[in-house]
Amino acid sequence: MSKVKIQGNASGSGVFTLTTPNTSTDRTITLPDGTGTLAFTTGDDDKLPLAGGTMTGTTVHGDNIKDTYGAGADLEIYHDGAHNRLQCPTGELKLRASAVRIGSVAGENGINMVGDGAVELYHNNAKKIETAATGVTVTGDIDMTGVLNGTAGSMDIKNEANGENIFIKTTSGGSEVVALKIHSGGTVELAAGQGLRVGGTADANTLDDYEEGFVNNGIANVGMPSGYTQNRYTKIGNVCTVTGQIRASSNGGGTYSVSVNLPFAAESNQTNARPFAAASLNCIGMNLDSGYIGWSGKVDPGASICQILQHKPGADSIPFRVNQIDTTAFQLTVSITYVTA
């Protein structure tokens, strides 16, 4: 540049003043290269004062050019060429608003925080977790690898859907297994083939079955009145107890053995004990054979009946027979406890 030109405006009345500072140091104003014009005004409307002001245009930052805040660059905002970054090397990042909503660029919800209200967590724009004054509502399954602990007071597990059940499940051999089912009415059901261990961890401590029901009475050639055609049984584990009374309304005679039906076969592997623990019989209206003075019940290994035997000192026990029953007086009251297969 070989010339310097200072030109006033013909229609203006203002005075252009260029004052040098009171210093012995040189000062230089360097104009930009090219054909652009460097403009100055008497006001501050086209520049941002050092003390702050209002921006009316857009600022553009290249990759990795940071906006920093704080004396030690405590907050940094920039784009690294691939991702946008908001970094706080020191201190906390606090977001405060009447509601804070974090979502995707497509407008899907991610995290919603409402002042004096719920915090909501979304998956694919579907709400999955919502806090409330009373706790947390979860929509969907919960997969856990740790422990669910209750740290204060009682802990309730509830299904508030009317008429629905609660299932506690495990995984065995890659398949889901229902270990415990709590029915909507309160009944607790163990999985088939599983049990409840009480007082230890061995098989001997396992209660794996409970059943109540009725077993039909049946003595060949003997009719039975209404109300005496069945006995009641209770099975706990592998021990079954049968109770009831048998009466006769008719007797066709014959040498058929008198016995009591059992609901389950007796244990067949007997080494040191018979398969029943006790058989209490009270018999009326059965005519003993000559010389026989008493009766008892016998359950053979693997059998599904309890035989009624009569006893004679010095002789083998023999079965009661149908032709020994006095139909008008016959009453056989039984309480039989035995070990099932």
LOBA-632025 format. One line per 2 residues: for each residue x, y, z of C-alpha. Coordinates in steps of 0.25 Angstrom, whole numbers, plus 5000, padded with zeros to 4 digits. Layout:
BEGIN
X:Y:Z  ...
//
This chain:
BEGIN
5000:5000:5000  5006:5013:4995
4996:5023:4999  4988:5027:5011
4975:5034:5009  4966:5040:5020
4953:5045:5014  4941:5052:5021
4926:5050:5018  4921:5062:5010
4908:5062:5016  4912:5059:5031
4915:5070:5041  4923:5061:5051
4937:5062:5054  4947:5051:5052
4958:5051:5063  4970:5042:5063
4977:5044:5077  4990:5037:5080
4993:5032:5094  5002:5038:5103
5013:5028:5102  5026:5026:5095
5022:5013:5090  5018:5012:5075
5004:5007:5072  5000:5000:5059
4987:4998:5052  4987:4987:5042
4976:4986:5032  4972:4973:5026
4977:4968:5013  4967:4968:5001
4956:4978:4997  4948:4978:5010
4945:4991:5018  4949:4993:5032
4937:5001:5038  4936:5008:5052
4924:5015:5058  4923:5025:5069
4913:5015:5076  4914:5001:5082
4903:4994:5073  4913:4986:5064
4922:4981:5075  4922:4973:5088
4928:4981:5100  4937:4974:5109
4928:4976:5120  4917:4968:5113
4906:4970:5104  4896:4964:5094
4900:4956:5082  4891:4957:5070
4898:4948:5061  4903:4934:5060
4917:4930:5065  4923:4918:5058
4934:4909:5064  4942:4899:5057
4945:4885:5062  4952:4884:5075
4950:4899:5077  4945:4901:5091
4936:4910:5099  4942:4910:5113
4936:4916:5125  4942:4918:5139
4956:4922:5143  4962:4908:5141
4954:4904:5128  4944:4897:5138
4934:4896:5127  4937:4893:5113
4927:4892:5101  4932:4887:5087
4931:4878:5076  4942:4868:5074
4939:4865:5059  4930:4853:5063
4923:4856:5075  4918:4868:5083
4924:4869:5097  4920:4876:5110
4931:4874:5120  4933:4878:5134
4947:4874:5139  4944:4880:5153
4931:4881:5161  4917:4877:5158
4908:4879:5146  4895:4884:5151
4883:4886:5142  4871:4893:5148
4858:4896:5142  4843:4895:5145
4844:4882:5136  4857:4876:5130
4855:4867:5118  4866:4859:5111
4862:4852:5098  4867:4848:5084
4868:4858:5072  4856:4851:5067
4848:4856:5078  4847:4843:5086
4847:4844:5101  4859:4839:5109
4859:4845:5123  4848:4854:5128
4849:4861:5142  4838:4869:5147
4839:4879:5158  4832:4874:5171
4828:4862:5163  4833:4849:5156
4846:4845:5149  4843:4837:5137
4852:4827:5129  4848:4823:5115
4853:4812:5106  4850:4815:5091
4840:4826:5095  4832:4816:5104
4832:4819:5119  4839:4808:5127
4842:4814:5141  4834:4825:5148
4837:4830:5162  4825:4834:5172
4824:4839:5186  4821:4824:5190
4833:4818:5182  4835:4814:5168
4826:4808:5157  4833:4799:5147
4827:4795:5134  4832:4782:5128
4842:4771:5134  4854:4773:5143
4866:4765:5141  4875:4765:5153
4889:4760:5156  4890:4764:5170
4881:4764:5183  4868:4770:5186
4869:4775:5200  4859:4782:5209
4866:4791:5219  4855:4796:5228
4842:4791:5233  4834:4780:5225
4836:4777:5210  4823:4774:5202
4823:4767:5189  4809:4770:5182
4802:4768:5169  4791:4778:5170
4784:4773:5157  4771:4767:5161
4771:4752:5160  4785:4750:5155
4796:4741:5162  4810:4743:5166
4821:4734:5160  4835:4732:5165
4843:4726:5155  4857:4720:5153
4865:4715:5141  4869:4700:5140
4876:4694:5128  4874:4707:5120
4859:4706:5122  4850:4714:5131
4844:4707:5143  4833:4712:5152
4838:4709:5166  4827:4716:5174
4813:4720:5170  4804:4729:5179
4790:4729:5175  4782:4742:5175
4773:4735:5186  4786:4733:5195
4789:4719:5192  4804:4716:5191
4808:4705:5181  4821:4698:5180
4826:4693:5166  4822:4679:5163
4834:4670:5168  4840:4680:5176
4839:4682:5191  4841:4690:5204
4853:4687:5212  4851:4689:5227
4862:4689:5237  4873:4685:5228
4878:4683:5213  4877:4668:5211
4867:4660:5204  4862:4655:5218
4858:4670:5221  4850:4671:5209
4835:4672:5209  4831:4670:5194
4817:4666:5195  4804:4669:5202
4790:4663:5197  4776:4661:5203
4765:4653:5197  4756:4641:5198
4758:4626:5195  4747:4617:5191
4743:4606:5200  4741:4592:5194
4739:4579:5200  4735:4568:5190
4721:4564:5191  4718:4574:5202
4708:4586:5199  4711:4599:5207
4701:4609:5212  4702:4624:5207
4712:4632:5215  4721:4620:5217
4726:4617:5203  4739:4625:5205
4750:4627:5215  4758:4640:5216
4773:4641:5214  4784:4651:5216
4798:4650:5210  4810:4658:5215
4822:4655:5208  4823:4640:5206
4814:4637:5219  4799:4634:5217
4789:4633:5227  4775:4627:5224
4763:4629:5234  4749:4625:5233
4738:4615:5236  4733:4603:5228
4719:4598:5229  4711:4588:5222
4696:4589:5216  4697:4575:5210
4705:4563:5209  4706:4553:5198
4715:4543:5206  4727:4536:5201
4741:4534:5206  4746:4547:5200
4757:4554:5209  4753:4567:5216
4762:4578:5214  4763:4594:5213
4767:4601:5200  4779:4610:5201
4780:4622:5192  4795:4619:5188
4803:4607:5187  4812:4604:5199
4827:4605:5199  4833:4592:5193
4847:4594:5197  4847:4589:5211
4859:4584:5218  4857:4587:5233
4843:4592:5234  4829:4589:5230
4823:4599:5221  4813:4604:5231
4815:4611:5244  4802:4608:5251
4788:4602:5248  4778:4604:5258
4765:4596:5256  4752:4595:5264
4744:4584:5259  4729:4581:5262
4720:4570:5256  4731:4561:5251
4730:4547:5255  4744:4541:5259
4748:4527:5255  4748:4517:5267
4761:4520:5275  4764:4533:5269
4764:4545:5279  4768:4558:5272
4770:4565:5259  4780:4574:5253
4784:4581:5239  4795:4577:5230
4801:4585:5218  4810:4577:5210
4821:4584:5202  4816:4590:5189
4802:4587:5193  4790:4596:5191
4781:4590:5202  4782:4587:5217
4778:4573:5220  4769:4570:5232
4775:4558:5239  4770:4550:5251
4780:4544:5261  4781:4532:5269
4792:4528:5279  4802:4518:5274
4796:4519:5260  4798:4528:5247
4789:4540:5245  4778:4538:5235
4770:4548:5227  4756:4551:5231
4746:4546:5221  4733:4553:5216
4724:4541:5221  4729:4545:5235
4722:4559:5235  4709:4561:5242
4702:4571:5233  4693:4577:5244
4705:4580:5254  4717:4581:5245
4726:4594:5248  4740:4595:5244
4747:4608:5249  4761:4609:5243
4773:4619:5245  4784:4614:5236
4798:4621:5234  4808:4615:5224
4820:4619:5216  4816:4621:5201
4825:4617:5189
//
